[in-house]
């Protein structure tokens, strides 16, 4: 997903601070880093907490102080002020309409006829209409995904591609998922985001604003992944998205690698994670990769051996074909 290369991602330091709700560490973040985490922080500050302890009351005061003066906070507060129950009812009616129409996007209950392009409509809309625009677009992608029979597609969407509004669209996306979790399960939203440009960036922001969902999202992406990830564009995009998630939360890279072997999907991801987190010492750099590959090929699990052997053979075949093509040139 080279389209996301110039965007700022959530750093490991910031992600760990969110996981632990470490207000002191959050206060040390730069303004651009803090901006990416505003949807969750604003909800923390405004929503009634389950934790009624004095310690959390003090932390909440610090969060409010941290958010004061941040201009984007006002727009997120406005997003949280809408009637989400009514919005969900309209969204479910739209889902039924799409289902009856066989996936056609001709009619929409959430969004009336657009006067301009999607990004211009988004710019000039009030908070409720912004939520409706983003929700309608997201449901359209999820609906197309459900009807795709596993065939990968990349959906062009102004809303997810315009660099001017990416942060605001991310705010809307995070708020929608947090407020409508039964309509928008985070694993299904994550899957849908693989099919739009800048998808891995949106995916990382979504998970960073719901940090407890990290393992659930990663397992879902791996389970729905290809057995041989380098054979398709979709497999490569999925692998890169998971690598980016692990860069945000490197302490879980080993667990993600174990999930890859457990599910026998995305073998290239397992190898990539070893290379991404290899030791700094040159003498030791090859050791983890050799032990990983030999462990899979010489292990007692026949299913894993067959799966990884096919990955090795496919790689050899690709290199052989590339060499032949080069000679013919």
Secondary structure by P-SEA (a helix, b strand, c coil): cccccccccccaaaaaaaaaccaaaaaaccaaaaaaaaaaaaaaaccccccccaaaaaaaaaaaaaaccccaaaaaaaaaaccaaaaaaaaaaaaaaaaaaccccccccccccccccaaaaaaaccaaaaaaaaaaaaaaaaaaaaacccbbbbbbcccccccccaaaaaaaaaaaaaaccccccaaaaaaaaaaccaaaaaaaaaaaaaccaaaaaaaaaaaaccccccccaaaaaaaaaaaaaaaacccaaaaaaaaaaaaccaaaaaaaaaaacccccccccaaaaaaaaaaaaacccaaaaaaaaaaaaaaaaaaaaaaaaaaac
